[in-house]
Amino acid sequence: MKYFLILLISTTSICASAQIITNDKSSEEKDRVEVKKESKPKTGTEVYFGVSPALTNRTLEINEGLFGKPLGYRSEEIAEWTTGYNAGVRSQISKHLKLEIGVGYASNRESFDFRESDSVFSYVNTYRHVSFPMRIAYSYGDEISFYGGVGVIPKAFISMKNELTVLDINNNDNTVETIEKDNFNFFLLDAVATIGTQIKLSENYGFYAMLEGRRQLTNNFNSQSPYIRKSFALGFNFGFEVYF
């Protein structure tokens, strides 16, 4: 009888301990399930911040008619690199399509350089704008995805900065900077095409790296200017993105 009671007590203790462990495990599993239920699914919205370095140039034609003038030395202007900055939102409109709307700063530039032993005539013209890029993009993939987009970039003209360098009376380079706003069109429009990749570093953020081409569809100058100028650019677009 004594040994029977000892055996009964031992068995009861083991069962109780097993029940406590089972209950603990069940409690932990419930906690995990509740945490999963509380985490919200992503909406497919992306907020991005990026930079756009590009080699920029332009086509320049005579504005035929009363105001036109020969191109002269302006036909020898060359391309220059500029850097733009942008931020915006990409919204999922279907499984593989996104609508992208943003705002930023964009510029394009040309330069001319004539130098001889006793003469220097050199300048850089930078056309500066507030930009509002809009694209329809196709995206395929998950952690690493393909991205290709086309769209337009409405631009509001800010100013044209001219940096002119000539020789002073001591035969030293002297650069004078002027800001010009007259005789320009305020509203401009670019066509844009972008292709590249998006890489997710986590479920909350990642980065993108793309090639981008832009072509201005409208004239920088107004109808009374001697030339018709339309810029174009080929460069990069890369930055960080946050997922919501």
C-alpha positions as CSV (number, residue, x, y, z in Angstrom):
1,M,0.0,0.0,0.0
2,K,2.8,2.3,0.9
3,Y,4.5,1.8,-2.5
4,F,1.2,2.2,-4.3
5,L,0.6,5.6,-2.7
6,I,4.1,6.8,-3.7
7,L,3.6,5.6,-7.2
8,L,0.2,7.4,-7.4
9,I,1.6,10.7,-6.1
10,S,4.5,10.6,-8.5
11,T,2.2,9.9,-11.5
12,T,-0.1,12.8,-10.5
13,S,2.9,15.2,-10.3
14,I,4.2,14.3,-13.7
15,C,0.8,14.7,-15.3
16,A,0.3,18.1,-13.6
17,S,3.8,19.3,-14.8
18,A,3.0,18.1,-18.4
19,Q,-0.3,20.0,-18.3
20,I,1.5,23.2,-17.2
21,I,4.0,22.9,-20.0
22,T,1.3,22.2,-22.5
23,N,-0.6,25.2,-21.3
24,D,2.5,27.4,-21.5
25,K,3.1,26.3,-25.1
26,S,-0.5,26.9,-26.0
27,S,-0.3,30.4,-24.5
28,E,2.9,31.2,-26.4
29,E,1.3,30.0,-29.7
30,K,-1.7,32.2,-29.0
31,D,0.5,35.2,-28.4
32,R,2.3,34.6,-31.8
33,V,-1.1,34.3,-33.6
34,E,-2.3,37.5,-32.0
35,V,0.9,39.3,-33.0
36,K,0.5,38.1,-36.6
37,K,-3.2,39.3,-36.6
38,E,-2.2,42.7,-35.3
39,S,0.4,43.4,-38.0
40,K,-1.2,45.2,-40.9
41,P,-0.7,44.0,-44.5
42,K,1.1,46.4,-46.9
43,T,-1.0,48.6,-49.1
44,G,1.4,48.5,-52.1
45,T,2.1,52.3,-51.7
46,E,5.8,53.3,-52.0
47,V,7.3,56.7,-51.0
48,Y,10.6,57.4,-52.7
49,F,13.5,59.9,-52.3
50,G,16.1,60.1,-55.0
51,V,18.7,61.9,-57.2
52,S,19.0,62.0,-61.0
53,P,22.5,62.8,-62.3
54,A,22.4,63.1,-66.1
55,L,24.3,64.3,-69.1
56,T,22.2,67.1,-70.6
57,N,22.2,68.7,-74.0
58,R,19.8,70.5,-76.4
59,T,18.7,70.9,-79.9
60,L,18.8,74.5,-81.1
61,E,17.1,75.8,-84.2
62,I,16.5,79.2,-85.8
63,N,13.1,80.6,-85.0
64,E,12.1,81.2,-88.6
65,G,10.5,84.6,-89.2
66,L,11.0,88.1,-88.0
67,F,13.0,87.3,-84.9
68,G,15.3,84.6,-86.2
69,K,19.1,84.9,-86.1
70,P,22.0,82.6,-87.3
71,L,23.2,80.2,-84.6
72,G,26.8,81.4,-84.9
73,Y,29.1,80.1,-82.1
74,R,26.0,78.7,-80.3
75,S,26.1,75.7,-82.7
76,E,29.4,74.7,-80.9
77,E,27.9,74.5,-77.4
78,I,28.5,71.1,-75.7
79,A,26.7,68.9,-73.2
80,E,27.1,69.1,-69.5
81,W,26.3,67.0,-66.4
82,T,23.6,68.2,-63.9
83,T,21.9,66.6,-60.9
84,G,18.2,66.6,-60.1
85,Y,16.4,65.8,-56.9
86,N,13.0,64.2,-56.5
87,A,10.5,62.7,-54.1
88,G,7.1,61.1,-54.6
89,V,4.6,58.3,-54.3
90,R,4.1,55.1,-56.3
91,S,0.6,53.6,-55.9
92,Q,-0.4,50.0,-56.9
93,I,-3.2,50.1,-59.5
94,S,-3.0,46.4,-60.5
95,K,-0.8,43.4,-59.8
96,H,2.1,44.7,-62.0
97,L,1.2,48.3,-62.7
98,K,2.0,51.4,-60.6
99,L,1.1,55.1,-60.9
100,E,4.0,57.3,-59.9
101,I,3.6,61.0,-59.1
102,G,6.3,63.2,-57.7
103,V,7.9,66.6,-57.3
104,G,11.5,67.8,-57.6
105,Y,14.2,70.0,-58.9
106,A,15.5,69.5,-62.5
107,S,18.0,71.3,-64.6
108,N,19.8,71.1,-67.9
109,R,23.0,72.8,-69.0
110,E,25.1,73.7,-72.0
111,S,28.6,75.3,-72.3
112,F,30.9,77.0,-74.7
113,D,34.6,77.5,-74.3
114,F,36.9,79.6,-76.6
115,R,40.4,80.3,-75.4
116,E,43.5,81.8,-77.0
117,S,46.6,83.3,-75.6
118,D,45.1,86.8,-75.4
119,S,41.4,86.1,-75.4
120,V,38.9,84.0,-73.4
121,F,35.2,83.7,-74.1
122,S,33.6,80.9,-72.0
123,Y,30.2,80.4,-70.5
124,V,27.9,77.9,-68.9
125,N,24.1,78.2,-69.1
126,T,22.0,76.3,-66.6
127,Y,18.2,76.1,-67.0
128,R,16.5,75.4,-63.7
129,H,13.0,74.1,-63.1
130,V,10.6,72.7,-60.5
131,S,9.5,69.4,-61.9
132,F,6.4,67.2,-61.4
133,P,7.2,63.7,-62.8
134,M,4.3,61.4,-63.6
135,R,4.7,57.8,-64.9
136,I,2.9,54.6,-65.5
137,A,5.2,51.8,-64.6
138,Y,5.3,48.0,-65.0
139,S,6.9,46.1,-62.2
140,Y,7.6,42.4,-62.0
141,G,9.2,40.5,-59.1
142,D,9.4,40.5,-55.3
143,E,12.6,41.1,-53.4
144,I,14.4,42.1,-56.6
145,S,12.0,43.4,-59.2
146,F,12.2,44.7,-62.8
147,Y,10.8,48.3,-63.3
148,G,10.0,50.0,-66.5
149,G,8.0,53.2,-66.8
150,V,7.0,55.9,-69.3
151,G,5.4,59.3,-68.7
152,V,5.6,63.0,-68.8
153,I,7.3,65.7,-66.6
154,P,5.6,69.0,-66.4
155,K,8.1,71.7,-65.4
156,A,7.8,75.2,-64.1
157,F,10.7,77.5,-65.2
158,I,12.6,79.1,-62.4
159,S,15.5,80.9,-64.1
160,M,18.6,80.5,-66.4
161,K,21.9,81.0,-64.7
162,N,24.7,82.3,-66.9
163,E,28.3,82.0,-65.8
164,L,30.5,84.1,-68.2
165,T,34.3,84.0,-68.1
166,V,36.5,86.6,-69.9
167,L,40.0,88.0,-69.3
168,D,40.3,91.1,-67.0
169,I,42.8,93.9,-67.5
170,N,45.5,91.7,-65.9
171,N,44.8,88.8,-68.3
172,N,43.3,86.7,-65.5
173,D,40.0,84.8,-65.8
174,N,37.1,86.8,-64.5
175,T,33.7,85.0,-64.1
176,V,30.5,86.9,-63.7
177,E,27.2,85.2,-62.8
178,T,23.9,86.6,-63.9
179,I,20.3,85.3,-63.5
180,E,17.9,85.6,-66.4
181,K,14.1,85.2,-66.4
182,D,12.8,87.2,-69.3
183,N,11.9,85.8,-72.8
184,F,11.4,82.3,-71.5
185,N,8.4,80.1,-71.4
186,F,7.2,79.4,-67.9
187,F,5.5,76.1,-68.6
188,L,7.5,73.2,-70.2
189,L,6.9,69.5,-70.8
190,D,9.2,66.5,-71.0
191,A,8.7,63.0,-72.1
192,V,10.5,60.4,-69.9
193,A,11.3,56.7,-70.1
194,T,12.9,54.8,-67.2
195,I,14.1,51.2,-66.8
196,G,15.9,49.5,-63.9
197,T,15.4,47.5,-60.7
198,Q,13.9,47.8,-57.2
199,I,15.5,45.9,-54.4
200,K,13.7,45.3,-51.1
201,L,16.1,45.3,-48.1
202,S,13.2,44.5,-45.7
203,E,9.4,44.6,-45.7
204,N,9.6,48.3,-44.8
205,Y,12.3,49.8,-47.1
206,G,14.6,49.3,-50.0
207,F,16.3,51.1,-52.9
208,Y,16.0,51.5,-56.6
209,A,18.6,52.1,-59.4
210,M,17.5,53.0,-63.0
211,L,18.5,54.4,-66.3
212,E,16.5,57.3,-67.5
213,G,16.0,59.3,-70.7
214,R,14.2,62.6,-71.0
215,R,13.3,64.8,-74.0
216,Q,11.8,68.2,-73.7
217,L,8.7,68.7,-76.0
218,T,8.3,72.4,-75.7
219,N,10.5,75.4,-76.5
220,N,12.5,77.1,-73.7
221,F,12.2,80.5,-75.3
222,N,9.1,82.5,-76.1
223,S,7.8,83.1,-79.6
224,Q,9.8,86.4,-79.9
225,S,13.2,84.8,-79.2
226,P,15.6,84.1,-82.1
227,Y,15.9,80.3,-81.3
228,I,13.9,77.2,-80.5
229,R,15.6,75.3,-77.8
230,K,14.6,71.8,-76.6
231,S,16.7,70.0,-74.0
232,F,17.3,66.2,-73.7
233,A,19.1,64.1,-71.1
234,L,20.4,60.6,-70.5
235,G,21.4,59.5,-67.1
236,F,20.5,57.7,-63.9
237,N,17.7,57.8,-61.2
238,F,18.4,56.1,-57.9
239,G,17.4,56.5,-54.3
240,F,15.6,55.0,-51.3
241,E,12.0,53.9,-50.9
242,V,9.7,53.2,-48.0
243,Y,6.8,50.7,-48.2
244,F,3.4,51.3,-46.6
